[in-house]
């Protein structure tokens, strides 16, 4: 990468203006003709300063060639080169750089075409190798990353790619770092951003996932029914050893059914006999409970009617 710094041109223009003023003074003032050469020399100095003064930023290194041969690295800051002999071939950025790359329509190990997008984080560790060992290290890194991504995709199954992106990232980083190490470039990390699969395969995978969820739901329902059956079995054993508890439970269930309004419960006579409801004491107790409930209802109905009765009017009132 090459660039120009405007500071050296500003300095060169200032020096050249001084030289032009000297030449103008020499031409307009009699007896100062010798100053013309001095002014020309000042202008020439300005041109030389513009060609020799260079400035590199804090994150840059300048690759200097001396008559075509590598001379050294300069910067950051101000440095001077010999005009027409030394040249700055590259300005190399030493910061971490991001490069996005992708592989389109690449077949996985199980022959599924996928489109994969990834991001590469890298930095120049050796500016001399980056300038001398490869023509354009930026494009070389991009192509190396793409070929490595296609290679990794071809060795992986689709399920492994969807579930183990971290593993693929590490494998890509290792492959790309080995290829770019000879160029003086270090790969910090590789991150896969997205994996795109065909629409038909997405629908098939969605149906498979739905079927798997339904299977799990049915298995959970079966386990729940098995647990309920075990609880019923334990309850049956308890009632078998304690008939009184069974009678109390049956009476409770019957009471819960009768206390609801407008509820009709059909109970076999054998059940009433087992709960002693068919005897005189049982029938009287049940009738008593029924009368109490009816009395409560009548009291509440009379209270409501009384509250709705209009107030009496006095004689003569309109």
C-alpha positions in Angstrom: 0.0 0.0 0.0 1.4 3.4 -1.0 0.2 6.8 0.0 1.4 10.5 0.1 1.8 12.8 3.1 0.8 16.4 2.5 3.2 17.8 5.1 6.3 17.4 3.0 4.7 19.3 0.1 3.8 22.1 2.4 7.4 22.4 3.5 8.6 22.2 -0.1 6.2 24.9 -1.2 7.3 27.3 1.6 11.0 26.8 0.7 10.2 27.2 -3.0 8.4 30.5 -2.3 11.4 31.8 -0.5 13.5 30.9 -3.5 11.1 32.6 -5.9 11.1 35.7 -3.8 14.9 35.8 -3.9 14.9 35.4 -7.7 12.3 38.1 -8.0 14.4 40.5 -5.8 17.5 39.7 -7.8 15.8 40.4 -11.1 14.1 43.7 -10.0 17.1 45.1 -8.1 20.1 46.3 -10.0 23.4 44.7 -8.9 21.8 41.6 -7.4 21.9 39.4 -10.4 24.0 36.9 -8.7 21.1 36.1 -6.3 19.3 34.5 -9.2 21.4 31.4 -8.8 20.9 31.5 -5.0 17.1 31.6 -5.5 17.3 28.7 -8.0 19.3 26.7 -5.5 16.6 27.4 -2.8 13.9 26.1 -5.2 15.9 23.0 -5.9 16.3 22.4 -2.1 12.6 22.6 -1.8 12.1 19.9 -4.4 14.7 17.7 -2.7 13.0 18.2 0.7 9.7 17.2 -0.8 11.2 14.0 -2.2 13.2 13.0 0.8 11.0 13.9 3.8 8.6 11.1 4.8 6.2 10.5 7.7 4.8 7.2 8.9 1.9 6.9 11.2 2.1 5.1 14.6 0.6 1.9 13.2 2.7 1.8 10.0 6.0 0.6 8.8 7.6 1.9 5.6 9.5 -0.6 3.4 12.5 1.3 1.9 14.3 0.0 -1.2 17.9 1.3 -2.0 18.4 1.1 -5.8 15.8 -1.7 -5.9 17.2 -3.7 -3.0 15.7 -4.0 0.4 17.2 -1.3 2.7 15.2 -1.6 5.8 12.0 -0.6 7.6 11.3 3.0 8.6 8.8 4.6 11.0 6.7 5.4 12.8 7.4 9.1 12.7 9.5 11.3 10.4 12.3 9.8 8.4 14.5 10.8 5.5 15.4 8.9 2.3 17.8 9.8 -0.4 15.8 11.1 -3.4 15.9 9.2 -6.7 18.0 6.4 -4.9 15.8 5.3 -2.1 12.1 4.6 -2.6 9.3 3.6 -0.3 7.7 0.5 -1.8 5.0 -0.2 0.7 3.3 1.3 3.7 2.3 -1.7 5.8 -0.5 -1.5 8.4 0.4 -3.4 11.6 -3.1 -3.3 13.1 -5.5 -6.2 13.2 -7.4 -6.4 9.9 -10.7 -8.1 9.2 -11.4 -9.9 5.9 -14.7 -11.4 5.0 -14.8 -14.4 2.7 -17.3 -17.1 1.6 -17.7 -20.4 -0.1 -20.7 -20.8 -2.4 -22.4 -24.1 -3.5 -19.8 -26.2 -1.7 -20.6 -29.9 -1.1 -20.2 -31.3 2.4 -19.1 -34.8 3.2 -22.6 -36.1 3.0 -23.2 -34.3 -0.4 -25.2 -31.3 0.7 -24.6 -28.0 -1.1 -24.1 -25.1 1.4 -23.1 -21.5 1.3 -20.8 -20.5 4.2 -19.8 -16.9 5.2 -16.9 -16.3 7.6 -14.7 -13.5 8.9 -10.9 -13.6 9.2 -9.0 -11.6 11.8 -5.3 -11.2 11.0 -2.3 -8.9 11.4 1.1 -8.5 9.8 3.8 -9.8 12.2 6.8 -9.5 9.9 6.5 -6.5 7.5 9.7 -7.5 5.6 8.3 -10.9 4.6 4.9 -9.4 3.8 6.5 -7.1 1.4 9.1 -9.4 -0.2 7.6 -12.9 -0.1 4.2 -12.2 -1.7 3.1 -9.7 -4.3 -0.2 -8.7 -2.7 -0.6 -10.2 0.8 -4.2 -8.9 1.2 -5.5 -10.8 -1.8 -3.3 -13.8 -1.1 -4.9 -14.1 2.4 -8.4 -13.8 1.0 -7.8 -16.6 -1.5 -6.0 -18.8 1.0 -9.0 -18.4 3.4 -11.5 -19.4 0.7 -9.6 -22.5 -0.3 -9.2 -23.5 3.3 -12.9 -23.0 3.9 -13.8 -25.2 0.9 -11.4 -27.9 2.1 -12.9 -27.9 5.6 -16.5 -28.0 4.3 -15.7 -31.0 2.1 -14.4 -33.0 5.1 -17.3 -32.2 7.4 -20.9 -33.5 7.6 -23.8 -31.0 7.7 -24.8 -31.9 11.2 -21.2 -31.4 12.5 -21.1 -28.0 10.8 -24.4 -26.8 12.4 -23.6 -28.1 15.9 -19.8 -27.6 16.1 -18.9 -24.2 14.7 -16.2 -23.7 17.3 -14.4 -26.8 16.0 -14.6 -25.6 12.4 -13.3 -22.2 13.5 -10.3 -23.7 15.2 -9.5 -26.0 12.2 -9.8 -23.0 9.7 -7.5 -20.9 11.9 -4.9 -23.7 12.0 -4.9 -24.3 8.2 -4.9 -20.6 7.2 -2.2 -19.7 9.8 0.1 -22.5 8.4 -0.3 -21.1 4.9 0.2 -17.4 5.8 3.1 -17.9 8.3 5.6 -17.9 5.5 4.3 -14.4 4.5 4.9 -13.0 8.0 1.2 -12.9 8.7 -0.5 -14.2 11.9 -4.1 -15.3 11.9 -5.8 -14.3 15.3 -9.1 -16.0 14.8 -11.7 -17.2 12.3 -15.4 -17.0 12.9 -18.1 -18.6 10.7 -21.0 -16.1 10.5 -23.7 -18.0 8.7 -24.4 -21.4 7.0 -27.1 -21.4 4.3 -28.7 -24.7 3.2 -31.2 -25.3 0.4 -34.8 -24.5 1.1 -36.0 -28.0 0.5 -33.6 -29.3 3.0 -34.7 -26.7 5.6 -38.3 -27.9 5.2 -37.2 -31.6 5.6 -35.2 -30.7 8.7 -38.2 -28.8 10.1 -40.5 -31.8 9.6 -37.9 -34.1 11.2 -37.6 -31.8 14.3 -41.4 -31.6 14.6 -41.7 -35.4 14.4 -39.0 -35.7 17.1 -40.9 -33.3 19.4 -44.1 -35.2 18.9 -42.3 -38.5 19.8 -40.9 -36.9 22.9 -44.4 -35.6 23.9 -45.9 -39.0 23.5 -43.1 -40.6 25.6 -43.6 -38.0 28.3 -47.4 -38.7 28.3 -46.8 -42.4 28.6 -44.5 -41.9 31.5 -47.0 -39.7 33.2 -49.8 -42.3 32.7 -47.5 -45.0 34.1 -46.8 -42.9 37.2 -50.5 -42.2 37.7 -51.2 -46.0 37.4 -48.6 -46.7 40.1 -50.2 -44.1 42.4 -53.6 -45.7 41.8 -52.1 -49.1 42.6 -50.7 -47.8 45.9 -54.1 -46.2 46.7 -55.9 -49.5 46.0 -53.6 -51.3 48.3 -54.3 -48.8 51.0 -58.1 -49.1 50.6 -57.9 -52.9 50.5 -56.4 -53.0 53.9 -58.7 -50.2 55.3 -62.4 -50.5 54.2 -63.3 -47.5 56.4 -61.0 -45.3 54.3 -62.6 -46.6 51.1 -66.1 -45.8 52.5 -65.1 -42.3 53.5 -63.6 -41.7 50.1 -66.7 -42.9 48.4 -68.9 -40.7 50.5 -66.7 -37.7 49.8 -66.9 -38.3 46.1 -70.7 -38.6 46.3 -71.0 -35.4 48.4 -68.8 -33.5 46.0 -71.1 -34.5 43.2 -74.4 -33.7 45.0 -73.4 -30.2 46.3 -73.3 -28.8 42.8 -76.5 -27.1 41.6 -78.7 -29.0 39.1 -76.6 -32.1 39.4 -78.1 -35.6 39.0 -75.9 -38.5 40.2 -76.9 -42.1 39.5 -75.4 -44.5 42.0 -75.9 -48.3 42.0 -77.8 -49.7 45.1 -74.8 -51.9 45.9 -72.7 -48.8 46.4 -75.3 -47.3 48.8 -75.3 -50.5 50.7 -71.5 -50.5 51.1 -71.6 -46.9 52.3 -74.6 -47.7 54.7 -76.6 -45.0 53.0 -79.5 -47.4 52.4 -80.1 -47.9 56.1 -82.4 -45.8 58.2 -79.5 -43.9 59.8 -77.9 -43.2 56.5 -81.0 -42.0 54.9 -81.9 -39.8 57.8 -78.4 -38.2 57.8 -78.6 -37.6 54.1 -82.1 -36.1 54.4 -81.0 -33.9 57.2 -78.1 -32.5 55.1 -80.5 -32.0 52.3 -83.0 -30.1 54.4 -80.3 -27.9 55.9 -79.1 -27.0 52.4 -82.7 -26.3 51.3 -83.3 -24.1 54.4 -80.2 -22.1 53.6 -81.4 -21.6 50.1 -84.9 -20.5 51.3 -83.4 -18.0 53.7 -81.2 -16.5 51.2 -84.2 -16.2 48.7 -86.5 -14.6 51.3 -83.7 -12.1 52.2 -83.3 -11.1 48.6 -87.1 -10.7 48.1 -87.3 -8.5 51.2 -84.5 -6.4 50.1 -86.3 -5.9 46.7 -89.8 -5.0 48.4 -90.7 -1.3 47.6 -91.0 1.1 50.6 -94.5 1.9 52.0 -96.0 5.2 51.1 -97.7 7.6 53.6 -101.4 8.4 53.2 -102.1 11.3 51.1 -98.7 11.1 49.4 -98.9 11.3 45.6 
